[in-house]
Amino acid sequence: MSESQKSPAVVRAQKAQVKFLACLEELTRLKRARWVRSGSEPGFVLCRVQDELIIFEASNGEPEPLDPDGEVGGIVCKFRNSTCLWLTPLEEGQRILALLRKAKVDDKKFVKWRANAYHSGVNFLNNALKKGTG
């Protein structure tokens, strides 16, 4: 499907995804994005930027995620209230896969980051309750 055949919303979403990747690459280069992956859950890679956690899952279409060093067909990214998909045969997919592959395997840090993400969600909700506004 050519650019002109896509809806404006799809085009905007694709451009945002490309920009998201470019920002991740630059933050990684500046050492402001930190990456870790799990040895016990090999398909998952986490990226921390400030207090935010971005979750990546490498896959080849099977139900179980797989190690990013393997034959990856696509990468799902979960951040806040959005989910993105990168297909590895495409240039952007290769670029995001390269970031995932560079992440160090550290199960202790991986578990700590995930636990901190749950705590930050609780803190967010508690703050919302204290403010009394929706």
N, C-alpha and C positions, 0 to 999 in steps of 0.2 A: 504494500500500500504506500503510495507516495505521500509526501508532506501535504500536498493540496487536497488529498482525499480524506485525510484525518480530520476529526473534529477539533475545533480550537482548544477544547479542554484536554484532549489527548496530547496535542502538540505542547501545551503548557506543562503538562505533567512530565513529558519526556525531557523537555528542556530543564525542568527543575531537577530531575534525576541526574542529568549530565552535570549540572552545577553542583549538586550534592556530592558527587564523586570527585569533582575537581577540588572542592573544599576539603574533603577527607584527605586527598593526596597532599594538598598543601599543608594542612594541619599536621599530617604525619611527618612531612619533610621538616617542619618547624619543631617537631617533637612535642607538639601540643595535643596530639591524638595518640593515645596509648592503646596497644593491642595485646590481647592474650587469647590463647585457645586452650581447650581442654584435651588432656590425653585420654581421660575416661569417657568423655563425650566428644569424640573426634570431629564431628560435623559442625560444632558450634565454635564461633569466634566472637569475642566481645571487643568493642572499641569504646574507650572512655574519652570524652572531650568535656573538660571541666567536670560538672556533676552529672552529666548526661551519659547514659549507657545505650549503645547501639548494638543490637544483636544480629549476627549474621549466621545463616545456616547454609552449608554447602550440600548440594544434592545432585543426583543424576536421574531423578524421576521416581526413585524408589521411596517407600515410606520412611526408611531410616536415613538420617543424614550421613554424610561420609566425610572422611578426612579431606581437607582442601588440597592435599598433595596428590590425591588420586584423580580419577577421571570424573571431573565435575562438569555437569551439564548446565547447571544454573545455581544462582545464589539468591536467597531470600534475605532481605534486610528488614528488620522491625525496629522502628524508632517512633516513640510517642504513639500517635494514633494513625500511623501509616505503615504500609508494607510495600516494599519495592522488589522487583525481580530483575536480575541481570542474567542474561543468557551468555554463557562463556564463549560460544562461537563468535560473538560480536566483540568489537574493540573495547567497549566499556566493560563488558564481562571479563575480559582478560585483565584489564586494569584493576578491577575490584578483586579478582582472584589473586593477583600479585600481592595486594595488600594483606589478604587473609593468609597467604602462604608465609609471609614474613613474620607473622605473629608468633611469639614464643609460646611454647607449651609450658603451662604452669598451673596445675590443678588447684593448688592452694590459693593463688591469686584469683583464678577463675571463680571459685566458690565464694571468695570474699566479695568480689565485685557483684556477683548475683545477689548475695545477701544484702549488700548495701543498696542495691536497686529496690529491693522490697522495702527497706527502711525509708528510703527517700519517698516512696509512694505513700507510706503511712504518714510521714511528716507533711507531705503535701495536703493530704486529706485532713489531718489535724489542723493545719493552718487555715484551711478553707472553713472548717467548723468554727474556729476562733473568730474569723472575720465576720461570720454571719451573713455573708452574701453569696449568691450563686454564680 
